[in-house]
């Protein structure tokens, strides 16, 4: 069996050192890392079966222990850079096995940080773990690892650049496919196939909706057939090694008005002005205000309540973004190595990009032409 590490072992060791230093600073003996992204980012271990009961025991000193189902052993061997593991089989009492693993690695009365925000740690499992560790001090440490992932390494951003190329292939397929008589389902198939061929690990496509649903965010494809004059809202969301890049472009089917073109041109100007303000040390509220003030002053919307930037990187479903967002109350500043999906929406038209923050400003990872696409092709 050949190993298939996503990064050099040295990068994982550096990540582990950062986490362990923080554990010691917080006077904790270990972290119970339940969030799938934490497990993969910290240890390398990845399986498509991450939705089963699995986690990492991360001591303040020494190497982590992986707890998972026994059928995942091949993926442990091929992707995880650390050797220690405890595995359960389908006939086991997996909570009992988990408790024994925790006690054997960190003792019965340790101070343990717990990723309480992890969906894998459901209420039933949490109550059972608490009951099984009565002498331990269990502390919510949901904020320990995730903020470390906001700053991407060059190797991580390289995966996002690859994902961006797959996104562009998907959008090009959409431009070539959209037309009167084309179903949303056929459009999705063309977009997804193009992204997978171009290197995406998952097909997406992300937001895809037409007709009245195009004016409401987060629509998915259906059997609906495109009609002349439809707005199509399309976001392509591929990933490479589950590192994401994404973008949106606006479409009209067969015809568009001058007002449509002016709306999209205004959105592009607003977005360009907002992105131009992004650089290390700038507060998130600064470009956020440019988006909101620009859209409202142009009369394109009566209210603007959605976020304008959100962090993207290693994201495993059901997570669709990292919990770092720009909105009027955001109190954080941009730093080099952060990567964001940034978007603006009005009148059914969406324009977005994935941008990486550099020492000087930003690098646009997505570089597809920015315009209103009018696609007249027949089915």
N, C-alpha and C positions, 0 to 999 in steps of 0.2 A: 504494500500500500504506500502510495506517495502522499506526502503532506500537501495541503493546499491552503497554506496560511494566506490571509488577505494582506498582511503587512509583515515586515521584518519582526522577528522576535524582540529585537531591541525596542521597537515602538511599544509593544505590549508591556515590556518590563518598565518602560518609562511611565506609562499610564498607571501601572500598578503602584509604582513608587509614589506618584502624586496622591493616589487614593489613600495609601497607607500613611503617608505623612499627615493627611487631613484627619484620618481616624485617630492617630496619636494626639493631634492637636485638640481634638474634641474629647479625648480621654475615653475612647471606645476600644474594646478588645477586638471587635470584628464587625463586618457589615454583612447582612443577609441581603444579597442583591437579587431581587425578584424581577426587576424590569428587564425584558428580553434584550433591549438595546444595551443596557449596562453589561449584561453577561457577555454579549458578543464583542462590544467595544473593549472590554477589560481583559478577556481571556482568549478571544478569537473564536470560541465555540459557536457554531451556527448549524442549525438544522431547520428544515421547513416545519418540523414538529415542535417549534418553540411554544406552542399553545398548550402543551401538556405541562404537568407540574414539574418545573425545573427551576433551579436557582444556583447561585454561587455563594459559597461561604468564603469571605475575604478577610483573613486575619490581619491585624495591625502589623504583624511581622510574619514572614514566610509566604509560601505559595497558596493560591486559592484551591478550594475543593469544588468540583462540579457535581451537582446532584441532578440526575435526570433518569429518564426511562431507559431500560437496557437495550432496546432496539436502536438507540441512537449512538451506540458505541463506535461504529465506523466513523461517524461525523465528529465525535470527540477525538478520535485518533488522527483524523485528517485535518481538522481545523483548529483544535485547541492547543495552545502552546504550553499548557500546564498538565501534569500527568495525573494528579490525584482526583479520584472520582468515587462517588457512591451511586449505584444504580438500583432502581426498583423495577420489578416486573409487574405485569398486569394483575397477577393474583395477590400481590402484596398489599398490606396496609401502608400506603405510601406516606401517610403522616407519621406513622410509627417509625418508618425507615428514615424519614427526614429528621425527626427528633433525635434519633440515635446518631445520625451523621453530625448534627450540630453539637451534641454533647461530647462526642468523641474528638471533635476538632477544637472546640473552644471552651469546653467545660460546662457545668450546670449553672454557675453563678456569675457569668461574664456580663459585661456591659455591651449590648449588641445594638448596632444601628440596623434599622429595617426600612426598606423602600416601601413605604405604606401606599404610595401612589401607583404601584404596579397592578395592572389588571389581572395578572396571573395569581396574585395573592388575593383571592376572594375572601369574603367575610367568614365563610365556614373554615377555611384553612387558617386564617389569622386567629380565630378563636381557639382552634385546636392547638396551634403553636404556642399561644399564650398559656393555655392550660397545661401544656406539656413542659414548659420551662418556668415553673413558678419562682425559682430562685434567681433567674436572670433579670437584668434591667434592660427592658426593650424600649428603644428610643426611635421615634420617627426621624429618619435621615433621608427623606426623599430629595432633599436639596444638595446632597453631597456629591454625587457623580455627575448628574445631568448637566449642571453648569460647566463642568470641565469639557463636555462634548461640544459646547458652543464654539470653541476655538478649534478649527480644523487644522490638521497637519497638511503639509504639501501633498503627501500620499493620499490623504482623504479627498482633498480637492481634485486630485487627478481623476479619481473615480467619478466625481461630480461633473467634471468636464466631459468624460465619456458618456455619462447619462444625458448631458446637454446635447451631444451630437445625436443620440438616439431620439431625443425630443424633437430635434429639427427634422429628422427623417420622418417621424410621425406626422408633423405638421405639413410637411411637403406632400405626404400621401393624402392628407385631408384636402389641401388645395386642389389636387388632381382629381379628387373623388366627388366633392360636394357639387350637387346640381339638382335640378328639378327631377323628382321621381326616384331619388336615391333614399334608401331607408337609413335611419340612424344606426340600425344594426350593421348594415353593410359598411357604413362609414367607420364605425368602431372597429370592425374586422380589418379594414385596410390600414387604419392608424396603428392598431396593435401589432399587426404583422410587420409593418415597417419598422417599428421600434424594437421588436424582438430581433429582427434580422440585423439591426444596427447595434445590438449589444445590450439591450435592456434585459434585466433578469425577470421582470414582471411586465405584463402588457399594458396595464392601465385601462382606458386612456385618461381617467380623471373626469372632470366635468365635461359632459357632452349632452346638449339638449337643444331643441329647436321649438319654433312656434311660441306659445305663451310661456312655456317653461324656460325659455332662454332668458327671460327677464327675472328669473329667480335662481339664486346661486345653488350649486350642488345638485343639479339635475343629472340623471344618468341616461344612457341610451335606451331606446325602446323600439317598438316596431313602427313608429311613426315614419311616414314618408315625407321628404322635404318638398315644400311647395314654393312656387315663385313668390319672392318677397320675404321669405322667412329670414329671421336672424338666427344664426347658429352660434351658440356659445361653446367654445372648445378649449380645454386645457389638457395638455399632454404631460403625463407624470411618470416617465420611466425612471429606472434606477440601475446603477452598476454596483455590484456587491452590496445592494440595498442602500447605497448612497444616492440621494435624490437630486435631480434638477428638473425644473418644470417651467412652462410658460403658457400664456394664453394669447390668442389672436382673434379678432372679430371677423365675422362673415355675414354677408348677405347673399341670398340665393337668387341669382339671375338679374336682380335690379337693386339699385341703391339711389337714394336721393342726395342732392347737394348737402342737405342738412345732416345726413348720415356721415358723409365724408368730413364735414366740419366738426361734428362731434368727436369722431375718432382722432382727427388732427389735434383737437384741443386736449384730449386725453393723453396723447403722445407728448405734447408740450409740457403738460403738468407733470407727467412721469419723468421726463428728462430733467426738469428743474428739481424735482425731489431727489432723484438719484445723484445729481450733481452735488448735492449738499452732504452726501454720505462720505465720511472719512473718519479716521481714528479720533476719538475724543468728542465727536459731535453727539449731542443728546438725541435720542430717538425721536423726541417730540418735534425736532426741527423739520426733517423731511416729512414727517407725518402731517404737520400743519400745512405744508405746501400742498399735499394731496387734498386735504379736506377743504382748505380755503379756496383752492383752485377750482374744484368741482362745484362747490356751492356758489362761488362768485360768478361762475360761468352759467349758472342756472340749470345745470345738468341734473341735479337732484335736490330735493327739498331737505333731506337729512343725509348724513354720511356717518354711519355708526360702526362699520366693520374696521378691523385692523388693516394696516397698510403694508407692514413688513412682518414676516415671521421666519424664524430660523429653520433651515432644512439641512439635513445631513444623513446620518444613519437612522433610518426610520423603518420599523417593522409594523405591518398591519396588526391592529387597527389604527395605530398612530399615523396621523397625516401631517404632523409638523412637530417641531421642538418648541417647548414652552418659553420662548423668548419672542415677544411681540411688540410692535410699535402701535401705540394709541395715545390719546391726549394725556393720559396719566402715567405713561411709561417713564421710569426714572433711571434707565440704563443708557450707556453710551456705546457707540460702535467701537470695535477693536479689530485689529488685523487678524485675518483668519476666520472671521465670522462669515457665514454664507446665508443669504436670505432669498426667499421668494417675495417679490414686491409687486403689488397689483392695484389696479384702479378699475372701477366698474361704473358704468352709467348707461341707462337706456338700453340695456341688454348687451352692450358691447364691453368686452373685457380685454385689457392689455396688461401683460405682466412679463417679468423677467426673473431669472435667477442671477444674483450678483454676489461676488465675493469681495469682502473688504480687504484692501491692500494698504500698504504703508502710506500711499499717496492719495487713495480714494477708493475706487471700485474697479473690478474687472467684471464685465458682463460675460457670464458663462453661456448664455443663450443669445444668439446673434441672428436670428431669423428676421427677414424683412418685416418692418413695422408699418402696417397700413391696414385699411379696410379691404378685405378680399371679397371680390364680387365674382362668384363662381357659377357660370351659366351651363356647365356641361350637363347633357341629358343622361339618363340612366342607360 
